[in-house]
Amino acid sequence: MKLIYVMDPQCGWCYGNSESIQKVYDAYKDEIQFEFLVGGMWVGEQAPKGGKETYQFMKQHSPVMEQKTGALVSTEFYELSQDTSYTFSSFEPALAITWVKKNAPEKTLAFISELQKAQFYFGQRFDDFKTYLALLQKLDIDAKPFMDSWGSEEDQNATIAEINQARFLANGFPSLLIDKGDGEAVELAAGYFDGDEMVDKVYGYTL
């Protein structure tokens, strides 16, 4: 049996869902395999640049997410959303997540959560290498191999393949699916979910 969580580092609702997926992970990590997939919400020309339109979009949608989830979006993030030198690309943070999955798999969810907090709460940039290095250091992950292989063709191809897999499986971000071992993934949630309710829902599949 496997739980598949599909998220995107630029997805505000995924940021808001951090505590919920952590509850599910803590409840079942010792008995159910978890797979975390990056979704590639904003890649290439789809990725918006900071500016007036992006700021207005974030300012309109973020308060709804905050009220529903309790996650906070900072003034620094709103300032970043107005910065025309910044592109809200999913690919670079997705690349970092897939690297951590391969090299420190047990810390994948912690890295995802800290990475999203870095942007949405602290207003840090995903196009700044120092953002990733600080998180690796915080989670006690060796940064040297990360620096040595950053942006390699192998890692880029793995990230692109994962994005394609996620898009095939998920109807939105975040999504949680369960594979009971027959190769068919059943959708448990498409969008934000309550962590305690999902723990109970997953339990029904373990009986």
Contacts in CASP RR format, 6 or more apart in sequence:
PFRMAT RR
TARGET T0000
AUTHOR 0000-0000-0000
METHOD contacts of the structure
MODEL  1
MKLIYVMDPQCGWCYGNSESIQKVYDAYKDEIQFEFLVGGMWVGEQAPKG
GKETYQFMKQHSPVMEQKTGALVSTEFYELSQDTSYTFSSFEPALAITWV
KKNAPEKTLAFISELQKAQFYFGQRFDDFKTYLALLQKLDIDAKPFMDSW
GSEEDQNATIAEINQARFLANGFPSLLIDKGDGEAVELAAGYFDGDEMVD
KVYGYTL
1 32 0 8 1.000
1 33 0 8 1.000
1 178 0 8 1.000
1 179 0 8 1.000
1 180 0 8 1.000
1 181 0 8 1.000
1 205 0 8 1.000
1 206 0 8 1.000
2 32 0 8 1.000
2 33 0 8 1.000
2 34 0 8 1.000
2 35 0 8 1.000
2 178 0 8 1.000
2 179 0 8 1.000
2 181 0 8 1.000
3 24 0 8 1.000
3 28 0 8 1.000
3 32 0 8 1.000
3 33 0 8 1.000
3 34 0 8 1.000
3 35 0 8 1.000
3 176 0 8 1.000
3 177 0 8 1.000
3 178 0 8 1.000
3 179 0 8 1.000
3 202 0 8 1.000
4 34 0 8 1.000
4 35 0 8 1.000
4 37 0 8 1.000
4 169 0 8 1.000
4 176 0 8 1.000
4 177 0 8 1.000
4 178 0 8 1.000
4 179 0 8 1.000
4 185 0 8 1.000
5 21 0 8 1.000
5 34 0 8 1.000
5 35 0 8 1.000
5 36 0 8 1.000
5 37 0 8 1.000
5 174 0 8 1.000
5 175 0 8 1.000
5 176 0 8 1.000
6 37 0 8 1.000
6 38 0 8 1.000
6 39 0 8 1.000
6 166 0 8 1.000
6 169 0 8 1.000
6 170 0 8 1.000
6 172 0 8 1.000
6 173 0 8 1.000
6 174 0 8 1.000
6 175 0 8 1.000
6 176 0 8 1.000
6 177 0 8 1.000
7 14 0 8 1.000
7 17 0 8 1.000
7 21 0 8 1.000
7 36 0 8 1.000
7 37 0 8 1.000
7 38 0 8 1.000
7 39 0 8 1.000
7 112 0 8 1.000
7 173 0 8 1.000
7 174 0 8 1.000
8 14 0 8 1.000
8 38 0 8 1.000
8 39 0 8 1.000
8 40 0 8 1.000
8 41 0 8 1.000
8 42 0 8 1.000
8 90 0 8 1.000
8 94 0 8 1.000
8 173 0 8 1.000
9 38 0 8 1.000
9 90 0 8 1.000
9 93 0 8 1.000
9 94 0 8 1.000
9 97 0 8 1.000
9 112 0 8 1.000
9 115 0 8 1.000
9 116 0 8 1.000
9 119 0 8 1.000
9 126 0 8 1.000
10 40 0 8 1.000
10 41 0 8 1.000
10 42 0 8 1.000
10 47 0 8 1.000
10 88 0 8 1.000
10 89 0 8 1.000
10 90 0 8 1.000
10 93 0 8 1.000
10 119 0 8 1.000
10 126 0 8 1.000
11 41 0 8 1.000
11 173 0 8 1.000
11 174 0 8 1.000
12 62 0 8 1.000
12 65 0 8 1.000
12 73 0 8 1.000
12 116 0 8 1.000
12 120 0 8 1.000
13 65 0 8 1.000
13 69 0 8 1.000
13 173 0 8 1.000
13 174 0 8 1.000
13 191 0 8 1.000
13 192 0 8 1.000
14 116 0 8 1.000
14 173 0 8 1.000
14 174 0 8 1.000
15 65 0 8 1.000
15 71 0 8 1.000
15 116 0 8 1.000
15 117 0 8 1.000
15 120 0 8 1.000
16 65 0 8 1.000
16 69 0 8 1.000
16 70 0 8 1.000
16 71 0 8 1.000
16 192 0 8 1.000
17 69 0 8 1.000
17 174 0 8 1.000
17 191 0 8 1.000
17 192 0 8 1.000
17 193 0 8 1.000
18 71 0 8 1.000
18 112 0 8 1.000
18 113 0 8 1.000
18 116 0 8 1.000
18 117 0 8 1.000
19 69 0 8 1.000
19 71 0 8 1.000
19 195 0 8 1.000
20 69 0 8 1.000
20 192 0 8 1.000
20 193 0 8 1.000
20 194 0 8 1.000
20 195 0 8 1.000
20 198 0 8 1.000
21 109 0 8 1.000
21 174 0 8 1.000
21 176 0 8 1.000
21 195 0 8 1.000
22 109 0 8 1.000
22 113 0 8 1.000
23 195 0 8 1.000
23 196 0 8 1.000
23 198 0 8 1.000
23 199 0 8 1.000
24 176 0 8 1.000
24 195 0 8 1.000
24 198 0 8 1.000
24 199 0 8 1.000
24 202 0 8 1.000
25 34 0 8 1.000
25 109 0 8 1.000
27 199 0 8 1.000
27 202 0 8 1.000
28 34 0 8 1.000
28 199 0 8 1.000
28 202 0 8 1.000
31 206 0 8 1.000
32 202 0 8 1.000
32 206 0 8 1.000
34 109 0 8 1.000
36 97 0 8 1.000
36 101 0 8 1.000
36 108 0 8 1.000
36 109 0 8 1.000
36 112 0 8 1.000
37 162 0 8 1.000
37 165 0 8 1.000
37 166 0 8 1.000
37 169 0 8 1.000
37 170 0 8 1.000
38 90 0 8 1.000
38 94 0 8 1.000
38 97 0 8 1.000
38 98 0 8 1.000
38 159 0 8 1.000
38 162 0 8 1.000
38 163 0 8 1.000
38 166 0 8 1.000
39 90 0 8 1.000
39 94 0 8 1.000
39 162 0 8 1.000
39 163 0 8 1.000
39 166 0 8 1.000
39 167 0 8 1.000
39 170 0 8 1.000
39 173 0 8 1.000
40 90 0 8 1.000
40 91 0 8 1.000
40 94 0 8 1.000
40 163 0 8 1.000
40 166 0 8 1.000
40 167 0 8 1.000
41 90 0 8 1.000
41 173 0 8 1.000
42 48 0 8 1.000
42 88 0 8 1.000
42 89 0 8 1.000
42 90 0 8 1.000
43 89 0 8 1.000
43 90 0 8 1.000
43 91 0 8 1.000
43 163 0 8 1.000
44 89 0 8 1.000
44 91 0 8 1.000
47 87 0 8 1.000
47 88 0 8 1.000
47 89 0 8 1.000
47 90 0 8 1.000
47 91 0 8 1.000
48 54 0 8 1.000
48 57 0 8 1.000
48 87 0 8 1.000
48 88 0 8 1.000
49 84 0 8 1.000
49 86 0 8 1.000
49 87 0 8 1.000
49 88 0 8 1.000
50 80 0 8 1.000
50 81 0 8 1.000
50 82 0 8 1.000
50 83 0 8 1.000
50 84 0 8 1.000
50 86 0 8 1.000
50 87 0 8 1.000
50 88 0 8 1.000
51 81 0 8 1.000
51 82 0 8 1.000
51 83 0 8 1.000
51 84 0 8 1.000
52 82 0 8 1.000
54 81 0 8 1.000
54 82 0 8 1.000
54 88 0 8 1.000
55 78 0 8 1.000
55 81 0 8 1.000
55 82 0 8 1.000
57 81 0 8 1.000
58 73 0 8 1.000
58 77 0 8 1.000
58 78 0 8 1.000
58 81 0 8 1.000
59 78 0 8 1.000
59 81 0 8 1.000
62 73 0 8 1.000
63 73 0 8 1.000
65 71 0 8 1.000
65 73 0 8 1.000
65 192 0 8 1.000
66 72 0 8 1.000
66 73 0 8 1.000
68 192 0 8 1.000
69 192 0 8 1.000
71 120 0 8 1.000
72 121 0 8 1.000
73 120 0 8 1.000
73 121 0 8 1.000
74 120 0 8 1.000
74 121 0 8 1.000
74 122 0 8 1.000
74 123 0 8 1.000
76 121 0 8 1.000
76 122 0 8 1.000
76 123 0 8 1.000
77 119 0 8 1.000
77 120 0 8 1.000
77 121 0 8 1.000
77 122 0 8 1.000
77 123 0 8 1.000
79 123 0 8 1.000
80 86 0 8 1.000
80 119 0 8 1.000
80 123 0 8 1.000
80 125 0 8 1.000
81 88 0 8 1.000
86 125 0 8 1.000
86 127 0 8 1.000
87 127 0 8 1.000
89 126 0 8 1.000
89 127 0 8 1.000
91 159 0 8 1.000
92 126 0 8 1.000
92 127 0 8 1.000
93 115 0 8 1.000
93 119 0 8 1.000
93 126 0 8 1.000
94 159 0 8 1.000
94 162 0 8 1.000
94 163 0 8 1.000
95 150 0 8 1.000
95 151 0 8 1.000
95 155 0 8 1.000
95 156 0 8 1.000
95 159 0 8 1.000
96 111 0 8 1.000
96 115 0 8 1.000
96 132 0 8 1.000
96 146 0 8 1.000
97 108 0 8 1.000
97 111 0 8 1.000
97 112 0 8 1.000
97 115 0 8 1.000
98 155 0 8 1.000
98 158 0 8 1.000
98 159 0 8 1.000
98 162 0 8 1.000
99 146 0 8 1.000
99 149 0 8 1.000
99 150 0 8 1.000
99 155 0 8 1.000
100 107 0 8 1.000
100 108 0 8 1.000
100 111 0 8 1.000
100 136 0 8 1.000
100 141 0 8 1.000
101 108 0 8 1.000
102 158 0 8 1.000
103 141 0 8 1.000
103 145 0 8 1.000
103 146 0 8 1.000
104 111 0 8 1.000
104 139 0 8 1.000
104 141 0 8 1.000
107 139 0 8 1.000
107 141 0 8 1.000
110 139 0 8 1.000
111 135 0 8 1.000
111 136 0 8 1.000
111 139 0 8 1.000
111 141 0 8 1.000
114 135 0 8 1.000
114 138 0 8 1.000
114 139 0 8 1.000
115 126 0 8 1.000
115 131 0 8 1.000
115 132 0 8 1.000
115 135 0 8 1.000
118 124 0 8 1.000
118 131 0 8 1.000
118 134 0 8 1.000
118 135 0 8 1.000
119 125 0 8 1.000
119 126 0 8 1.000
119 131 0 8 1.000
124 131 0 8 1.000
125 131 0 8 1.000
129 147 0 8 1.000
129 150 0 8 1.000
132 146 0 8 1.000
133 143 0 8 1.000
133 146 0 8 1.000
133 147 0 8 1.000
136 142 0 8 1.000
136 143 0 8 1.000
136 146 0 8 1.000
137 143 0 8 1.000
149 155 0 8 1.000
169 175 0 8 1.000
169 177 0 8 1.000
169 185 0 8 1.000
170 177 0 8 1.000
170 190 0 8 1.000
171 187 0 8 1.000
171 190 0 8 1.000
172 190 0 8 1.000
172 191 0 8 1.000
173 191 0 8 1.000
174 189 0 8 1.000
174 191 0 8 1.000
174 192 0 8 1.000
174 193 0 8 1.000
175 187 0 8 1.000
175 189 0 8 1.000
175 190 0 8 1.000
175 191 0 8 1.000
176 187 0 8 1.000
176 188 0 8 1.000
176 189 0 8 1.000
176 193 0 8 1.000
176 198 0 8 1.000
177 185 0 8 1.000
177 186 0 8 1.000
177 187 0 8 1.000
177 188 0 8 1.000
178 185 0 8 1.000
178 186 0 8 1.000
178 188 0 8 1.000
178 202 0 8 1.000
178 205 0 8 1.000
179 185 0 8 1.000
179 186 0 8 1.000
180 186 0 8 1.000
180 205 0 8 1.000
188 198 0 8 1.000
188 201 0 8 1.000
188 202 0 8 1.000
189 198 0 8 1.000
END
